[in-house]
Amino acid sequence: MFTSNFSRAAKDKEINPNTLVAICLYPPKWYKGRSYPALVPRQKMLKMGEEAYRLEYKKILDNLDPRKVYEDLGQEAILLCWEKPGDFCHRGMVAEWLEEHLGIRVPEWGEEKFVGR
């Protein structure tokens, strides 16, 4: 499992499009792949500062079963949202949450380690 953004997913020919999973409110119009609504932030969160956003998103994650989420997504999944690597992003929080609870590594696609977390 990996994380990435729509820009990289659109350009990287090594990515299998069937592995892509959007976890954002508004995927780009060109995106026709899977989404996973349980990991999508709420509309009100988009205007929050980072600290408030982290607290609110943690509540979402706390209500989910990490094993079920991982099984639903599949080990080949690449979780997508908009932010570029290194910027704060909820996909990094999802990766950390899965790593912490399942003991797996969820790196940013093409990066040694996702820096934005």
N, CA, C and O atoms as CSV, one atom per row, in Angstrom:
chain,resi,resn,atom,element,x,y,z
A,1,MET,N,N,0.848,-1.180,0.000
A,1,MET,CA,C,0.000,0.000,0.000
A,1,MET,C,C,0.891,1.238,0.000
A,1,MET,O,O,1.955,1.271,0.617
A,2,PHE,N,N,0.413,2.255,-0.716
A,2,PHE,CA,C,1.138,3.512,-0.845
A,2,PHE,C,C,0.170,4.678,-0.728
A,2,PHE,O,O,-1.048,4.498,-0.725
A,3,THR,N,N,0.731,5.868,-0.632
A,3,THR,CA,C,-0.030,7.107,-0.769
A,3,THR,C,C,0.557,7.867,-1.955
A,3,THR,O,O,1.705,7.647,-2.340
A,4,SER,N,N,-0.241,8.759,-2.524
A,4,SER,CA,C,0.248,9.601,-3.605
A,4,SER,C,C,-0.755,10.728,-3.827
A,4,SER,O,O,-1.703,10.895,-3.060
A,5,ASN,N,N,-0.529,11.496,-4.890
A,5,ASN,CA,C,-1.477,12.554,-5.231
A,5,ASN,C,C,-1.930,12.385,-6.678
A,5,ASN,O,O,-1.336,11.631,-7.449
A,6,PHE,N,N,-2.983,13.093,-7.024
A,6,PHE,CA,C,-3.554,12.944,-8.359
A,6,PHE,C,C,-2.580,13.345,-9.460
A,6,PHE,O,O,-2.561,12.729,-10.526
A,7,SER,N,N,-1.783,14.360,-9.213
A,7,SER,CA,C,-0.831,14.814,-10.215
A,7,SER,C,C,0.151,13.705,-10.582
A,7,SER,O,O,0.370,13.426,-11.760
A,8,ARG,N,N,0.727,13.091,-9.590
A,8,ARG,CA,C,1.686,12.013,-9.835
A,8,ARG,C,C,0.991,10.815,-10.472
A,8,ARG,O,O,1.524,10.203,-11.397
A,9,ALA,N,N,-0.190,10.482,-9.980
A,9,ALA,CA,C,-0.920,9.327,-10.510
A,9,ALA,C,C,-1.255,9.510,-11.990
A,9,ALA,O,O,-1.258,8.544,-12.753
A,10,ALA,N,N,-1.533,10.736,-12.388
A,10,ALA,CA,C,-1.882,11.008,-13.786
A,10,ALA,C,C,-0.674,10.886,-14.702
A,10,ALA,O,O,-0.820,10.555,-15.879
A,11,LYS,N,N,0.522,11.150,-14.172
A,11,LYS,CA,C,1.731,11.200,-14.997
A,11,LYS,C,C,2.572,9.923,-14.961
A,11,LYS,O,O,3.257,9.600,-15.932
A,12,ASP,N,N,2.520,9.195,-13.839
A,12,ASP,CA,C,3.427,8.062,-13.629
A,12,ASP,C,C,2.915,6.821,-14.358
A,12,ASP,O,O,1.904,6.237,-13.966
A,13,LYS,N,N,3.608,6.428,-15.406
A,13,LYS,CA,C,3.200,5.282,-16.229
A,13,LYS,C,C,3.424,3.941,-15.520
A,13,LYS,O,O,2.929,2.912,-15.979
A,14,GLU,N,N,4.164,3.946,-14.407
A,14,GLU,CA,C,4.387,2.707,-13.651
A,14,GLU,C,C,3.213,2.365,-12.733
A,14,GLU,O,O,3.123,1.243,-12.234
A,15,ILE,N,N,2.322,3.319,-12.510
A,15,ILE,CA,C,1.181,3.091,-11.622
A,15,ILE,C,C,0.071,2.370,-12.383
A,15,ILE,O,O,-0.344,2.799,-13.460
A,16,ASN,N,N,-0.392,1.285,-11.811
A,16,ASN,CA,C,-1.541,0.556,-12.354
A,16,ASN,C,C,-2.794,1.338,-11.954
A,16,ASN,O,O,-3.056,1.484,-10.760
A,17,PRO,N,N,-3.566,1.840,-12.898
A,17,PRO,CA,C,-4.751,2.639,-12.554
A,17,PRO,C,C,-5.769,1.896,-11.694
A,17,PRO,O,O,-6.552,2.519,-10.978
A,18,ASN,N,N,-5.758,0.573,-11.765
A,18,ASN,CA,C,-6.695,-0.219,-10.958
A,18,ASN,C,C,-6.348,-0.228,-9.474
A,18,ASN,O,O,-7.149,-0.675,-8.653
A,19,THR,N,N,-5.159,0.263,-9.122
A,19,THR,CA,C,-4.763,0.301,-7.715
A,19,THR,C,C,-5.114,1.624,-7.041
A,19,THR,O,O,-5.004,1.745,-5.821
A,20,LEU,N,N,-5.537,2.619,-7.824
A,20,LEU,CA,C,-5.788,3.954,-7.297
A,20,LEU,C,C,-7.096,4.013,-6.508
A,20,LEU,O,O,-8.110,3.443,-6.911
A,21,VAL,N,N,-7.048,4.719,-5.369
A,21,VAL,CA,C,-8.231,4.901,-4.523
A,21,VAL,C,C,-8.255,6.342,-4.025
A,21,VAL,O,O,-7.371,6.766,-3.281
A,22,ALA,N,N,-9.273,7.087,-4.441
A,22,ALA,CA,C,-9.419,8.473,-3.992
A,22,ALA,C,C,-9.950,8.489,-2.560
A,22,ALA,O,O,-10.888,7.765,-2.226
A,23,ILE,N,N,-9.333,9.330,-1.714
A,23,ILE,CA,C,-9.809,9.491,-0.335
A,23,ILE,C,C,-10.030,10.982,-0.046
A,23,ILE,O,O,-9.723,11.468,1.042
A,24,CYS,N,N,-10.564,11.687,-1.031
A,24,CYS,CA,C,-10.813,13.121,-0.882
A,24,CYS,C,C,-12.255,13.429,-1.274
A,24,CYS,O,O,-12.935,12.614,-1.896
A,25,LEU,N,N,-12.701,14.613,-0.898
A,25,LEU,CA,C,-14.065,15.032,-1.221
A,25,LEU,C,C,-14.290,15.215,-2.714
A,25,LEU,O,O,-15.326,14.816,-3.247
A,26,TYR,N,N,-13.326,15.815,-3.382
A,26,TYR,CA,C,-13.509,16.188,-4.781
A,26,TYR,C,C,-12.362,15.689,-5.655
A,26,TYR,O,O,-11.403,16.425,-5.890
A,27,PRO,N,N,-12.447,14.455,-6.139
A,27,PRO,CA,C,-11.419,13.997,-7.080
A,27,PRO,C,C,-11.505,14.811,-8.379
A,27,PRO,O,O,-12.544,15.404,-8.668
A,28,PRO,N,N,-10.430,14.840,-9.152
A,28,PRO,CA,C,-10.485,15.573,-10.420
A,28,PRO,C,C,-11.501,14.938,-11.378
A,28,PRO,O,O,-11.819,13.754,-11.267
A,29,LYS,N,N,-11.992,15.729,-12.297
A,29,LYS,CA,C,-13.016,15.240,-13.232
A,29,LYS,C,C,-12.526,14.065,-14.067
A,29,LYS,O,O,-13.324,13.206,-14.445
A,30,TRP,N,N,-11.243,14.010,-14.360
A,30,TRP,CA,C,-10.710,12.927,-15.183
A,30,TRP,C,C,-10.666,11.601,-14.430
A,30,TRP,O,O,-10.614,10.539,-15.050
A,31,TYR,N,N,-10.686,11.654,-13.107
A,31,TYR,CA,C,-10.523,10.438,-12.303
A,31,TYR,C,C,-11.807,9.611,-12.336
A,31,TYR,O,O,-12.880,10.102,-11.983
A,32,LYS,N,N,-11.689,8.367,-12.758
A,32,LYS,CA,C,-12.837,7.459,-12.840
A,32,LYS,C,C,-12.640,6.209,-11.990
A,32,LYS,O,O,-13.388,5.240,-12.127
A,33,GLY,N,N,-11.638,6.224,-11.114
A,33,GLY,CA,C,-11.307,5.048,-10.314
A,33,GLY,C,C,-12.137,4.923,-9.043
A,33,GLY,O,O,-13.145,5.605,-8.856
A,34,ARG,N,N,-11.681,4.033,-8.187
A,34,ARG,CA,C,-12.356,3.765,-6.915
A,34,ARG,C,C,-12.206,4.936,-5.955
A,34,ARG,O,O,-11.311,5.771,-6.088
A,35,SER,N,N,-13.107,4.968,-4.990
A,35,SER,CA,C,-12.973,5.894,-3.863
A,35,SER,C,C,-13.321,5.112,-2.608
A,35,SER,O,O,-13.942,4.051,-2.667
A,36,TYR,N,N,-12.905,5.661,-1.465
A,36,TYR,CA,C,-13.187,5.019,-0.184
A,36,TYR,C,C,-13.751,6.093,0.742
A,36,TYR,O,O,-13.001,6.773,1.443
A,37,PRO,N,N,-15.089,6.244,0.742
A,37,PRO,CA,C,-15.741,7.339,1.474
A,37,PRO,C,C,-15.440,7.393,2.971
A,37,PRO,O,O,-15.447,8.478,3.553
A,38,ALA,N,N,-15.180,6.266,3.598
A,38,ALA,CA,C,-14.916,6.271,5.045
A,38,ALA,C,C,-13.679,7.092,5.399
A,38,ALA,O,O,-13.575,7.575,6.527
A,39,LEU,N,N,-12.745,7.262,4.474
A,39,LEU,CA,C,-11.510,8.024,4.730
A,39,LEU,C,C,-11.562,9.460,4.217
A,39,LEU,O,O,-10.585,10.201,4.334
A,40,VAL,N,N,-12.688,9.848,3.658
A,40,VAL,CA,C,-12.825,11.201,3.115
A,40,VAL,C,C,-13.073,12.191,4.250
A,40,VAL,O,O,-13.951,11.962,5.081
A,41,PRO,N,N,-12.308,13.295,4.300
A,41,PRO,CA,C,-12.566,14.320,5.318
A,41,PRO,C,C,-13.927,14.974,5.090
A,41,PRO,O,O,-14.460,14.945,3.980
A,42,ARG,N,N,-14.471,15.551,6.125
A,42,ARG,CA,C,-15.766,16.231,6.035
A,42,ARG,C,C,-15.577,17.629,5.452
A,42,ARG,O,O,-14.522,18.245,5.603
A,43,GLN,N,N,-16.603,18.108,4.793
A,43,GLN,CA,C,-16.576,19.420,4.141
A,43,GLN,C,C,-16.096,20.523,5.095
A,43,GLN,O,O,-15.267,21.351,4.716
A,44,LYS,N,N,-16.610,20.534,6.318
A,44,LYS,CA,C,-16.261,21.589,7.275
A,44,LYS,C,C,-14.768,21.604,7.604
A,44,LYS,O,O,-14.236,22.631,8.026
A,45,MET,N,N,-14.095,20.477,7.415
A,45,MET,CA,C,-12.684,20.382,7.758
A,45,MET,C,C,-11.790,21.147,6.784
A,45,MET,O,O,-10.666,21.510,7.130
A,46,LEU,N,N,-12.274,21.390,5.592
A,46,LEU,CA,C,-11.445,22.023,4.569
A,46,LEU,C,C,-11.026,23.442,4.933
A,46,LEU,O,O,-10.038,23.954,4.407
A,47,LYS,N,N,-11.770,24.075,5.823
A,47,LYS,CA,C,-11.442,25.448,6.228
A,47,LYS,C,C,-10.713,25.517,7.576
A,47,LYS,O,O,-10.426,26.606,8.074
A,48,MET,N,N,-10.419,24.367,8.155
A,48,MET,CA,C,-9.748,24.329,9.459
A,48,MET,C,C,-8.242,24.488,9.302
A,48,MET,O,O,-7.669,24.155,8.265
A,49,GLY,N,N,-7.618,25.001,10.348
A,49,GLY,CA,C,-6.166,24.995,10.417
A,49,GLY,C,C,-5.684,23.569,10.653
A,49,GLY,O,O,-6.476,22.682,10.969
A,50,GLU,N,N,-4.385,23.358,10.497
A,50,GLU,CA,C,-3.829,22.011,10.590
A,50,GLU,C,C,-4.123,21.323,11.923
A,50,GLU,O,O,-4.508,20.154,11.944
A,51,GLU,N,N,-3.946,22.029,13.019
A,51,GLU,CA,C,-4.140,21.396,14.326
A,51,GLU,C,C,-5.587,20.932,14.509
A,51,GLU,O,O,-5.828,19.797,14.920
A,52,ALA,N,N,-6.542,21.801,14.208
A,52,ALA,CA,C,-7.958,21.444,14.330
A,52,ALA,C,C,-8.312,20.315,13.360
A,52,ALA,O,O,-9.061,19.401,13.703
A,53,TYR,N,N,-7.768,20.391,12.155
A,53,TYR,CA,C,-8.011,19.365,11.145
A,53,TYR,C,C,-7.516,18.018,11.646
A,53,TYR,O,O,-8.225,17.017,11.548
A,54,ARG,N,N,-6.304,17.991,12.183
A,54,ARG,CA,C,-5.746,16.732,12.703
A,54,ARG,C,C,-6.653,16.138,13.783
A,54,ARG,O,O,-6.922,14.936,13.781
A,55,LEU,N,N,-7.118,16.976,14.697
A,55,LEU,CA,C,-7.985,16.490,15.774
A,55,LEU,C,C,-9.293,15.928,15.219
A,55,LEU,O,O,-9.760,14.875,15.654
A,56,GLU,N,N,-9.869,16.629,14.271
A,56,GLU,CA,C,-11.141,16.192,13.677
A,56,GLU,C,C,-10.958,14.916,12.846
A,56,GLU,O,O,-11.798,14.016,12.892
A,57,TYR,N,N,-9.876,14.843,12.098
A,57,TYR,CA,C,-9.653,13.656,11.272
A,57,TYR,C,C,-9.320,12.442,12.125
A,57,TYR,O,O,-9.673,11.315,11.780
A,58,LYS,N,N,-8.643,12.676,13.235
A,58,LYS,CA,C,-8.358,11.573,14.165
A,58,LYS,C,C,-9.660,10.951,14.661
A,58,LYS,O,O,-9.726,9.736,14.848
A,59,LYS,N,N,-10.689,11.755,14.875
A,59,LYS,CA,C,-11.994,11.229,15.285
A,59,LYS,C,C,-12.563,10.293,14.218
A,59,LYS,O,O,-13.165,9.268,14.538
A,60,ILE,N,N,-12.367,10.651,12.962
A,60,ILE,CA,C,-12.829,9.786,11.873
A,60,ILE,C,C,-12.094,8.451,11.934
A,60,ILE,O,O,-12.713,7.387,11.884
A,61,LEU,N,N,-10.768,8.518,12.041
A,61,LEU,CA,C,-9.981,7.289,12.081
A,61,LEU,C,C,-10.303,6.440,13.301
A,61,LEU,O,O,-10.329,5.212,13.218
A,62,ASP,N,N,-10.548,7.095,14.441
A,62,ASP,CA,C,-10.856,6.357,15.673
A,62,ASP,C,C,-12.135,5.530,15.568
A,62,ASP,O,O,-12.326,4.579,16.326
A,63,ASN,N,N,-13.012,5.888,14.629
A,63,ASN,CA,C,-14.261,5.163,14.441
A,63,ASN,C,C,-14.168,4.061,13.389
A,63,ASN,O,O,-15.169,3.428,13.057
A,64,LEU,N,N,-12.977,3.838,12.871
A,64,LEU,CA,C,-12.783,2.813,11.850
A,64,LEU,C,C,-11.915,1.678,12.366
A,64,LEU,O,O,-11.115,1.856,13.284
A,65,ASP,N,N,-12.083,0.523,11.768
A,65,ASP,CA,C,-11.264,-0.652,12.080
A,65,ASP,C,C,-10.121,-0.707,11.052
A,65,ASP,O,O,-10.372,-0.941,9.869
A,66,PRO,N,N,-8.884,-0.497,11.485
A,66,PRO,CA,C,-7.778,-0.441,10.525
A,66,PRO,C,C,-7.619,-1.736,9.720
A,66,PRO,O,O,-7.269,-1.683,8.541
A,67,ARG,N,N,-7.867,-2.874,10.325
A,67,ARG,CA,C,-7.752,-4.154,9.605
A,67,ARG,C,C,-8.786,-4.212,8.476
A,67,ARG,O,O,-8.468,-4.624,7.361
A,68,LYS,N,N,-10.024,-3.799,8.770
A,68,LYS,CA,C,-11.076,-3.817,7.747
A,68,LYS,C,C,-10.755,-2.824,6.622
A,68,LYS,O,O,-10.928,-3.135,5.444
A,69,VAL,N,N,-10.289,-1.635,6.995
A,69,VAL,CA,C,-9.927,-0.639,5.985
A,69,VAL,C,C,-8.850,-1.207,5.065
A,69,VAL,O,O,-8.960,-1.102,3.843
A,70,TYR,N,N,-7.820,-1.802,5.638
A,70,TYR,CA,C,-6.725,-2.376,4.854
A,70,TYR,C,C,-7.245,-3.481,3.938
A,70,TYR,O,O,-6.879,-3.538,2.764
A,71,GLU,N,N,-8.090,-4.350,4.469
A,71,GLU,CA,C,-8.639,-5.439,3.661
A,71,GLU,C,C,-9.537,-4.903,2.550
A,71,GLU,O,O,-9.503,-5.411,1.429
A,72,ASP,N,N,-10.342,-3.879,2.852
A,72,ASP,CA,C,-11.206,-3.278,1.838
A,72,ASP,C,C,-10.383,-2.661,0.701
A,72,ASP,O,O,-10.724,-2.805,-0.474
A,73,LEU,N,N,-9.302,-1.976,1.065
A,73,LEU,CA,C,-8.485,-1.269,0.080
A,73,LEU,C,C,-7.596,-2.214,-0.715
A,73,LEU,O,O,-7.417,-2.034,-1.919
A,74,GLY,N,N,-7.042,-3.216,-0.053
A,74,GLY,CA,C,-6.109,-4.145,-0.683
A,74,GLY,C,C,-4.682,-3.678,-0.546
A,74,GLY,O,O,-4.411,-2.478,-0.513
A,75,GLN,N,N,-3.776,-4.619,-0.466
A,75,GLN,CA,C,-2.372,-4.271,-0.206
A,75,GLN,C,C,-1.719,-3.521,-1.352
A,75,GLN,O,O,-0.680,-2.893,-1.147
A,76,GLU,N,N,-2.283,-3.561,-2.544
A,76,GLU,CA,C,-1.721,-2.851,-3.700
A,76,GLU,C,C,-2.275,-1.436,-3.860
A,76,GLU,O,O,-1.860,-0.714,-4.766
A,77,ALA,N,N,-3.201,-1.032,-3.000
A,77,ALA,CA,C,-3.868,0.273,-3.142
A,77,ALA,C,C,-2.886,1.437,-3.041
A,77,ALA,O,O,-1.914,1.399,-2.287
A,78,ILE,N,N,-3.174,2.469,-3.826
A,78,ILE,CA,C,-2.453,3.742,-3.751
A,78,ILE,C,C,-3.498,4.794,-3.398
A,78,ILE,O,O,-4.356,5.126,-4.216
A,79,LEU,N,N,-3.422,5.319,-2.169
A,79,LEU,CA,C,-4.409,6.277,-1.656
A,79,LEU,C,C,-4.101,7.667,-2.174
A,79,LEU,O,O,-2.991,8.170,-2.007
A,80,LEU,N,N,-5.093,8.287,-2.805
A,80,LEU,CA,C,-4.884,9.574,-3.480
A,80,LEU,C,C,-5.669,10.720,-2.868
A,80,LEU,O,O,-6.817,10.565,-2.452
A,81,CYS,N,N,-5.022,11.864,-2.824
A,81,CYS,CA,C,-5.683,13.145,-2.589
A,81,CYS,C,C,-4.877,14.185,-3.362
A,81,CYS,O,O,-4.141,13.827,-4.281
A,82,TRP,N,N,-4.997,15.441,-3.016
A,82,TRP,CA,C,-4.446,16.518,-3.838
A,82,TRP,C,C,-3.045,17.013,-3.461
A,82,TRP,O,O,-2.268,17.383,-4.341
A,83,GLU,N,N,-2.720,17.025,-2.189
A,83,GLU,CA,C,-1.501,17.706,-1.738
A,83,GLU,C,C,-0.236,17.035,-2.270
A,83,GLU,O,O,-0.187,15.822,-2.474
A,84,LYS,N,N,0.780,17.862,-2.486
A,84,LYS,CA,C,2.061,17.334,-2.954
A,84,LYS,C,C,2.827,16.736,-1.775
A,84,LYS,O,O,2.594,17.120,-0.629
A,85,PRO,N,N,3.743,15.795,-2.048
A,85,PRO,CA,C,4.547,15.204,-0.973
A,85,PRO,C,C,5.268,16.297,-0.188
A,85,PRO,O,O,5.800,17.248,-0.761
A,86,GLY,N,N,5.274,16.142,1.113
A,86,GLY,CA,C,5.920,17.112,1.978
A,86,GLY,C,C,4.956,18.097,2.605
A,86,GLY,O,O,5.255,18.676,3.649
A,87,ASP,N,N,3.790,18.298,1.978
A,87,ASP,CA,C,2.762,19.166,2.554
A,87,ASP,C,C,1.902,18.356,3.516
A,87,ASP,O,O,1.746,17.147,3.344
A,88,PHE,N,N,1.342,19.020,4.529
A,88,PHE,CA,C,0.432,18.326,5.424
A,88,PHE,C,C,-0.747,17.799,4.613
A,88,PHE,O,O,-1.272,18.477,3.730
A,89,CYS,N,N,-1.142,16.582,4.935
A,89,CYS,CA,C,-2.226,15.942,4.203
A,89,CYS,C,C,-2.799,14.791,5.016
A,89,CYS,O,O,-2.072,14.105,5.734
A,90,HIS,N,N,-4.099,14.586,4.899
A,90,HIS,CA,C,-4.720,13.499,5.650
A,90,HIS,C,C,-4.272,12.126,5.168
A,90,HIS,O,O,-4.368,11.158,5.922
A,91,ARG,N,N,-3.786,12.014,3.932
A,91,ARG,CA,C,-3.324,10.691,3.490
A,91,ARG,C,C,-2.115,10.247,4.315
A,91,ARG,O,O,-1.920,9.055,4.553
A,92,GLY,N,N,-1.308,11.219,4.749
A,92,GLY,CA,C,-0.201,10.896,5.644
A,92,GLY,C,C,-0.695,10.408,6.989
A,92,GLY,O,O,-0.099,9.518,7.594
A,93,MET,N,N,-1.796,10.998,7.460
A,93,MET,CA,C,-2.389,10.537,8.723
A,93,MET,C,C,-2.924,9.116,8.577
A,93,MET,O,O,-2.793,8.306,9.494
A,94,VAL,N,N,-3.525,8.813,7.433
A,94,VAL,CA,C,-4.020,7.457,7.190
A,94,VAL,C,C,-2.855,6.480,7.178
A,94,VAL,O,O,-2.923,5.413,7.788
A,95,ALA,N,N,-1.790,6.849,6.482
A,95,ALA,CA,C,-0.611,5.985,6.427
A,95,ALA,C,C,-0.055,5.718,7.825
A,95,ALA,O,O,0.240,4.572,8.165
A,96,GLU,N,N,0.089,6.755,8.626
A,96,GLU,CA,C,0.598,6.589,9.996
A,96,GLU,C,C,-0.326,5.709,10.825
A,96,GLU,O,O,0.137,4.858,11.585
A,97,TRP,N,N,-1.623,5.911,10.681
A,97,TRP,CA,C,-2.627,5.145,11.417
A,97,TRP,C,C,-2.530,3.661,11.067
A,97,TRP,O,O,-2.545,2.811,11.958
A,98,LEU,N,N,-2.431,3.348,9.782
A,98,LEU,CA,C,-2.297,1.951,9.360
A,98,LEU,C,C,-0.977,1.365,9.844
A,98,LEU,O,O,-0.931,0.231,10.319
A,99,GLU,N,N,0.094,2.140,9.722
A,99,GLU,CA,C,1.397,1.671,10.190
A,99,GLU,C,C,1.375,1.363,11.682
A,99,GLU,O,O,1.867,0.324,12.122
A,100,GLU,N,N,0.799,2.275,12.448
A,100,GLU,CA,C,0.743,2.133,13.909
A,100,GLU,C,C,-0.100,0.936,14.340
A,100,GLU,O,O,0.289,0.187,15.235
A,101,HIS,N,N,-1.243,0.763,13.707
A,101,HIS,CA,C,-2.164,-0.289,14.137
A,101,HIS,C,C,-1.889,-1.653,13.521
A,101,HIS,O,O,-2.221,-2.677,14.117
A,102,LEU,N,N,-1.290,-1.682,12.343
A,102,LEU,CA,C,-1.097,-2.958,11.650
A,102,LEU,C,C,0.366,-3.363,11.515
A,102,LEU,O,O,0.667,-4.476,11.084
A,103,GLY,N,N,1.269,-2.467,11.881
A,103,GLY,CA,C,2.689,-2.793,11.787
A,103,GLY,C,C,3.184,-2.923,10.352
A,103,GLY,O,O,4.142,-3.648,10.083
A,104,ILE,N,N,2.536,-2.225,9.440
A,104,ILE,CA,C,2.964,-2.247,8.041
A,104,ILE,C,C,3.575,-0.895,7.691
A,104,ILE,O,O,3.438,0.067,8.448
A,105,ARG,N,N,4.237,-0.822,6.562
A,105,ARG,CA,C,4.783,0.449,6.084
A,105,ARG,C,C,3.937,0.929,4.914
A,105,ARG,O,O,3.652,0.159,3.997
A,106,VAL,N,N,3.530,2.205,4.941
A,106,VAL,CA,C,2.717,2.793,3.872
A,106,VAL,C,C,3.437,4.052,3.395
A,106,VAL,O,O,3.111,5.156,3.830
A,107,PRO,N,N,4.413,3.891,2.504
A,107,PRO,CA,C,5.185,5.047,2.027
A,107,PRO,C,C,4.466,5.814,0.920
A,107,PRO,O,O,3.504,5.328,0.326
A,108,GLU,N,N,4.949,7.002,0.663
A,108,GLU,CA,C,4.500,7.780,-0.481
A,108,GLU,C,C,5.087,7.142,-1.737
A,108,GLU,O,O,6.276,6.826,-1.773
A,109,TRP,N,N,4.266,6.951,-2.761
A,109,TRP,CA,C,4.712,6.345,-4.015
A,109,TRP,C,C,5.892,7.136,-4.579
A,109,TRP,O,O,5.795,8.344,-4.796
A,110,GLY,N,N,6.991,6.449,-4.811
A,110,GLY,CA,C,8.157,7.076,-5.410
A,110,GLY,C,C,9.029,7.849,-4.450
A,110,GLY,O,O,10.046,8.405,-4.862
A,111,GLU,N,N,8.666,7.903,-3.189
A,111,GLU,CA,C,9.453,8.627,-2.177
A,111,GLU,C,C,10.012,7.603,-1.190
A,111,GLU,O,O,9.390,6.570,-0.945
A,112,GLU,N,N,11.170,7.887,-0.633
A,112,GLU,CA,C,11.747,6.974,0.354
A,112,GLU,C,C,10.851,6.907,1.594
A,112,GLU,O,O,10.588,5.824,2.117
A,113,LYS,N,N,10.389,8.057,2.055
A,113,LYS,CA,C,9.492,8.128,3.198
A,113,LYS,C,C,8.714,9.417,3.066
A,113,LYS,O,O,9.306,10.463,2.801
A,114,PHE,N,N,7.415,9.376,3.240
A,114,PHE,CA,C,6.582,10.566,3.098
A,114,PHE,C,C,6.955,11.553,4.184
A,114,PHE,O,O,6.796,11.258,5.369
A,115,VAL,N,N,7.447,12.714,3.802
A,115,VAL,CA,C,8.008,13.702,4.722
A,115,VAL,C,C,6.948,14.538,5.410
A,115,VAL,O,O,7.217,15.089,6.478
A,116,GLY,N,N,5.770,14.655,4.854
A,116,GLY,CA,C,4.765,15.573,5.362
A,116,GLY,C,C,4.054,15.136,6.618
A,116,GLY,O,O,3.065,15.754,7.014
A,117,ARG,N,N,4.529,14.093,7.249
A,117,ARG,CA,C,3.852,13.612,8.444
A,117,ARG,C,C,4.597,14.013,9.650
A,117,ARG,O,O,4.182,13.699,10.765
